[in-house]
């Protein structure tokens, strides 16, 4: 399912025009991205949590040059589904 499919489904089921739904969905995604960029987790009760995880520094290998490189500590976004969400999917 794509973002356009989600917008169409919300618009169809609620009767709100597609343009308004698209603006709302875009704003939601922007708020989540901005929050994660500022190290703030987003918790949606009954759905899940968008969280920032920190990956530790590690050593990797460049196989073609047969050298080792150091990958510095960095942050990645992650999604952890709520228990209710997981139970419904299963």
VMD Tcl script that draws the C-alpha trace (Angstrom):
set ca {
  {0.00 0.00 0.00}
  {1.38 3.39 -0.98}
  {0.81 6.84 0.52}
  {-1.64 7.58 -2.31}
  {-3.59 4.41 -1.44}
  {-3.73 5.44 2.22}
  {-4.95 8.94 1.30}
  {-7.60 7.47 -1.01}
  {-8.81 5.01 1.64}
  {-9.06 7.68 4.36}
  {-10.82 10.04 1.97}
  {-13.30 7.38 0.88}
  {-14.09 6.16 4.40}
  {-14.41 9.58 6.04}
  {-15.84 11.69 3.24}
  {-13.07 14.29 3.58}
  {-11.63 15.54 0.28}
  {-8.36 13.97 -0.87}
  {-6.43 17.26 -0.78}
  {-7.16 17.80 2.91}
  {-6.29 14.21 3.76}
  {-3.02 14.47 1.80}
  {-2.03 17.66 3.67}
  {-2.81 15.96 7.00}
  {-0.82 12.82 6.16}
  {2.14 14.89 4.90}
  {2.09 17.03 8.07}
  {1.96 13.91 10.27}
  {5.02 12.48 8.53}
  {6.86 15.81 8.79}
  {6.16 16.03 12.53}
  {7.40 12.47 13.09}
  {10.59 13.15 11.08}
  {11.26 16.44 12.87}
  {10.70 14.85 16.28}
  {13.08 11.97 15.52}
  {15.67 14.40 14.13}
  {15.52 16.23 17.49}
  {15.95 12.96 19.46}
  {12.30 12.94 20.57}
  {10.47 9.62 20.39}
  {6.87 9.52 19.11}
  {4.43 7.27 20.98}
  {1.06 6.36 19.43}
  {-0.94 4.33 21.95}
  {-2.38 1.18 20.38}
  {-0.24 1.55 17.25}
  {3.44 1.75 18.17}
  {6.44 3.94 18.81}
  {8.80 5.70 16.45}
  {12.11 5.74 18.31}
  {15.71 6.77 17.73}
  {18.29 4.04 18.28}
  {22.02 4.57 18.62}
  {24.32 2.20 16.80}
  {27.73 1.83 18.42}
  {31.00 2.39 16.61}
  {32.16 -0.72 14.77}
  {34.88 -1.97 12.47}
  {33.90 -3.09 8.98}
  {35.87 -4.54 6.10}
  {36.20 -3.33 2.54}
  {36.55 -6.69 0.82}
  {37.65 -5.33 -2.56}
  {40.59 -3.38 -1.05}
  {41.12 -5.81 1.85}
  {41.13 -2.96 4.38}
  {39.35 -2.24 7.62}
  {37.32 0.91 8.17}
  {35.72 2.33 11.29}
  {32.02 3.17 11.12}
  {31.37 5.85 13.76}
  {28.51 5.76 16.25}
  {25.31 6.96 14.59}
  {21.57 7.18 15.14}
  {18.87 5.40 13.16}
  {15.07 5.67 13.23}
  {13.13 2.59 14.28}
  {9.50 1.53 14.71}
  {8.35 -0.68 17.56}
  {4.75 -1.90 17.13}
  {2.38 -1.95 20.10}
  {1.22 -5.28 21.52}
  {-2.34 -4.64 20.26}
  {-0.91 -3.97 16.78}
  {1.12 -7.19 16.83}
  {-1.82 -9.27 18.05}
  {-4.01 -7.97 15.22}
  {-1.38 -8.68 12.56}
  {-0.85 -12.22 13.81}
}
mol new
graphics top color blue
foreach p $ca { graphics top sphere $p radius 0.5 }
foreach p [lrange $ca 0 end-1] q [lrange $ca 1 end] { graphics top cylinder $p $q radius 0.2 }
display resetview
